[in-house]
Amino acid sequence: MDRILRGERGWQDLLADALRRAPRPIPVDARFLTRVVATRSGLPPRFDRGTMPPAREASTLLLLYPADDGALTLPLTVRHAALRAHAGEVSLPGGAAESADEDRAATALREAREEIGVDPAAVSVIGALDDVWIPVTNFDIRPFVAVAAERPRLVPQTDEVALILELPVADLLADGAISEELVQGPPGITLRVGGYRTQGQVIWGATARTLAMLATVLRGAPSGPGS
């Protein structure tokens, strides 16, 4: 795992192997299961997937690359506060599938290009984590893991992205990395969530769960001298 986190030679192959070997479903800490603690009505909302229409497909991209100091890093976005959905939240680049997309991975690459300017030709998709369903919006999100040999040029699409954060992947594995937060969900609903804090921002919801899956994959990578 340490060779991956340090971005040492061959880290992409080691990460791809760890992703292939990861148990499915990928286990994550129970704190990442969102819990409703208060609603205006006093009753928790009920989401029964079996009674809802088919979820819309969406994809996100976890793009891993060595930063200038060699440490493995991934970009996150802070969404504009004026957006109608998920305003002000920390997210992975991603969005809904479109009919012109060749497949779900193409959706993730297109969204990363549109949101943060990543050239799809400069990255390689090596696999996917488990799908994450978002009940409130009824999206089924597939997180794709991609790698780049060096830090890409990142340019925020300012209509949607207020800020790009670059997160050292090792931060996900540090002692005490997981925090428990009270956040405002849909109107009138207060949630208790497991998340991460970085650069003054709280990462929660589907993004935090996705990052937790990545952390599980990394913990399953070979360990020992030089690994």
C-alpha positions as CSV (number, residue, x, y, z in Angstrom):
1,M,0.0,0.0,0.0
2,D,2.8,2.5,0.8
3,R,4.2,2.2,-2.7
4,I,0.8,3.2,-4.1
5,L,0.4,6.1,-1.7
6,R,3.9,7.4,-2.5
7,G,3.2,7.2,-6.2
8,E,6.3,5.0,-6.7
9,R,7.1,3.1,-9.9
10,G,4.4,0.6,-10.8
11,W,1.8,2.1,-8.4
12,Q,-0.9,2.0,-11.1
13,D,-0.5,-1.7,-11.6
14,L,-0.6,-2.3,-7.8
15,L,-3.7,-0.2,-7.5
16,A,-5.4,-2.0,-10.4
17,D,-4.6,-5.4,-8.8
18,A,-6.0,-4.3,-5.4
19,L,-9.2,-3.1,-7.1
20,R,-9.6,-6.5,-8.9
21,R,-9.0,-8.4,-5.6
22,A,-11.4,-6.2,-3.5
23,P,-14.3,-8.1,-2.0
24,R,-17.7,-7.3,-3.4
25,P,-19.6,-5.5,-2.0
26,I,-16.8,-3.4,-0.8
27,P,-17.2,-3.1,3.0
28,V,-17.1,0.4,4.6
29,D,-17.3,1.7,8.1
30,A,-20.9,1.7,9.4
31,R,-20.6,5.4,10.2
32,F,-21.0,6.1,6.5
33,L,-24.6,4.9,6.6
34,T,-26.7,8.1,6.7
35,R,-29.1,8.4,9.7
36,V,-32.0,10.8,10.0
37,V,-32.0,12.5,13.4
38,A,-34.8,15.1,12.9
39,T,-37.5,16.1,10.5
40,R,-40.1,18.8,10.5
41,S,-42.8,16.2,10.8
42,G,-41.0,14.3,13.5
43,L,-41.1,11.1,11.3
44,P,-38.2,9.9,9.2
45,P,-38.6,9.9,5.5
46,R,-39.2,6.5,3.9
47,F,-37.4,5.4,0.7
48,D,-38.4,2.0,-0.6
49,R,-36.5,1.4,-3.8
50,G,-38.9,-1.3,-4.8
51,T,-41.7,1.3,-5.1
52,M,-39.7,3.9,-6.9
53,P,-39.2,4.3,-10.7
54,P,-35.9,2.9,-12.1
55,A,-33.0,5.0,-10.9
56,R,-31.2,7.3,-13.4
57,E,-27.7,6.2,-14.2
58,A,-24.8,8.5,-13.3
59,S,-21.0,8.1,-12.9
60,T,-18.2,9.8,-11.0
61,L,-14.5,9.8,-11.5
62,L,-11.8,9.1,-8.9
63,L,-8.7,10.3,-10.7
64,L,-5.5,9.4,-8.9
65,Y,-2.1,10.9,-9.7
66,P,1.1,11.8,-8.0
67,A,1.3,15.4,-6.7
68,D,4.4,17.5,-7.0
69,D,5.8,15.8,-3.9
70,G,5.0,12.4,-5.3
71,A,2.1,11.7,-2.9
72,L,-0.9,10.1,-4.5
73,T,-3.7,12.7,-4.8
74,L,-7.2,13.0,-6.2
75,P,-9.3,16.1,-7.1
76,L,-12.7,17.0,-5.6
77,T,-15.0,19.8,-6.4
78,V,-16.9,22.3,-4.2
79,R,-20.2,23.0,-5.9
80,H,-21.5,26.5,-6.2
81,A,-23.8,27.6,-3.4
82,A,-26.4,28.8,-5.9
83,L,-26.9,25.4,-7.6
84,R,-30.3,23.8,-7.4
85,A,-29.0,20.4,-6.3
86,H,-26.3,19.6,-3.8
87,A,-25.4,23.3,-3.5
88,G,-22.1,23.9,-1.7
89,E,-21.3,20.2,-1.2
90,V,-17.9,18.6,-1.9
91,S,-18.3,16.1,-4.8
92,L,-16.3,14.0,-7.2
93,P,-16.4,15.1,-10.8
94,G,-19.5,13.3,-12.3
95,G,-23.1,13.5,-13.4
96,A,-25.9,11.9,-15.2
97,A,-25.4,9.6,-18.2
98,E,-26.3,11.0,-21.6
99,S,-27.5,9.1,-24.7
100,A,-24.3,10.0,-26.6
101,D,-22.0,8.4,-23.9
102,E,-20.6,5.1,-25.1
103,D,-20.8,3.6,-21.6
104,R,-20.8,4.5,-17.9
105,A,-17.0,5.1,-17.9
106,A,-17.4,7.5,-20.8
107,T,-19.9,9.4,-18.7
108,A,-17.4,9.8,-15.9
109,L,-14.7,11.0,-18.3
110,R,-16.9,13.4,-20.1
111,E,-18.1,15.0,-16.8
112,A,-14.5,15.3,-15.5
113,R,-13.6,17.1,-18.7
114,E,-16.6,19.4,-18.4
115,E,-16.2,20.2,-14.7
116,I,-12.4,20.3,-14.1
117,G,-10.9,20.3,-17.6
118,V,-9.3,16.8,-17.5
119,D,-8.3,15.5,-20.9
120,P,-9.7,11.9,-21.2
121,A,-6.8,10.9,-23.4
122,A,-4.4,11.6,-20.5
123,V,-5.9,9.2,-18.1
124,S,-6.7,5.4,-17.9
125,V,-9.7,3.9,-16.3
126,I,-8.7,0.8,-14.3
127,G,-12.0,-0.3,-12.8
128,A,-15.0,0.7,-10.8
129,L,-16.1,0.6,-7.2
130,D,-19.6,-0.5,-6.1
131,D,-22.6,1.6,-7.3
132,V,-24.1,4.1,-4.8
133,W,-27.8,4.8,-4.8
134,I,-29.0,8.2,-3.7
135,P,-32.6,7.8,-2.6
136,V,-33.5,11.5,-2.5
137,T,-32.7,12.1,-6.2
138,N,-33.0,8.4,-7.3
139,F,-29.6,8.3,-9.0
140,D,-27.5,5.1,-9.2
141,I,-23.9,6.3,-9.3
142,R,-21.1,4.2,-10.5
143,P,-17.6,5.5,-9.3
144,F,-14.8,4.8,-11.8
145,V,-11.2,4.7,-10.7
146,A,-8.7,6.3,-13.2
147,V,-5.0,7.0,-13.0
148,A,-2.6,9.5,-14.6
149,A,1.1,9.4,-14.7
150,E,1.4,13.0,-13.6
151,R,-0.8,15.8,-12.3
152,P,-3.2,16.9,-15.0
153,R,-4.0,20.5,-15.7
154,L,-7.2,21.3,-13.7
155,V,-9.5,24.0,-14.8
156,P,-12.8,24.5,-12.9
157,Q,-16.0,25.1,-14.9
158,T,-17.0,28.1,-13.0
159,D,-20.8,27.9,-13.6
160,E,-20.9,24.7,-11.5
161,V,-17.5,24.4,-9.6
162,A,-16.6,27.0,-7.0
163,L,-13.3,25.4,-6.1
164,I,-11.1,22.4,-6.8
165,L,-9.7,20.6,-3.8
166,E,-6.7,18.2,-4.2
167,L,-6.9,15.5,-1.5
168,P,-3.9,13.4,-0.5
169,V,-5.2,9.9,-0.6
170,A,-3.2,9.0,2.6
171,D,-5.5,11.3,4.5
172,L,-8.3,8.8,4.1
173,L,-6.3,6.2,5.9
174,A,-5.0,8.4,8.8
175,D,-6.0,7.6,12.4
176,G,-9.1,9.6,13.2
177,A,-9.8,10.4,9.5
178,I,-13.5,9.6,9.9
179,S,-15.6,12.3,11.6
180,E,-19.3,12.2,12.5
181,E,-21.3,15.3,11.4
182,L,-24.7,16.7,11.7
183,V,-25.7,18.2,8.3
184,Q,-28.8,19.6,6.7
185,G,-30.1,17.2,4.1
186,P,-33.3,17.8,2.0
187,P,-35.5,20.7,3.3
188,G,-36.5,20.1,6.9
189,I,-34.3,17.0,7.5
190,T,-31.2,16.8,9.7
191,L,-28.8,13.9,9.1
192,R,-26.0,12.3,11.1
193,V,-23.3,11.2,8.7
194,G,-19.8,9.8,8.6
195,G,-17.4,11.9,6.6
196,Y,-14.0,13.4,6.1
197,R,-12.7,16.9,6.7
198,T,-10.2,18.6,4.4
199,Q,-9.2,22.2,3.8
200,G,-12.1,23.5,5.9
201,Q,-14.7,21.4,4.0
202,V,-16.8,18.5,5.1
203,I,-17.1,15.6,2.7
204,W,-20.2,13.5,3.3
205,G,-22.9,11.5,1.6
206,A,-22.2,9.5,-1.6
207,T,-18.8,11.2,-2.0
208,A,-17.6,10.2,1.5
209,R,-19.0,6.6,1.0
210,T,-17.1,6.4,-2.3
211,L,-13.9,7.6,-0.8
212,A,-14.4,5.0,2.1
213,M,-14.6,2.3,-0.5
214,L,-11.3,3.4,-2.1
215,A,-9.7,3.4,1.4
216,T,-10.9,-0.2,1.8
217,V,-9.4,-1.2,-1.5
218,L,-6.1,0.4,-0.5
219,R,-6.0,-1.4,2.8
220,G,-6.3,-4.6,0.9
221,A,-3.3,-3.9,-1.2
222,P,-0.1,-6.0,-0.5
223,S,1.8,-4.9,2.6
224,G,5.3,-5.5,3.6
225,P,8.8,-4.2,2.9
226,G,8.7,-1.9,-0.1
227,S,5.0,-2.5,-0.8
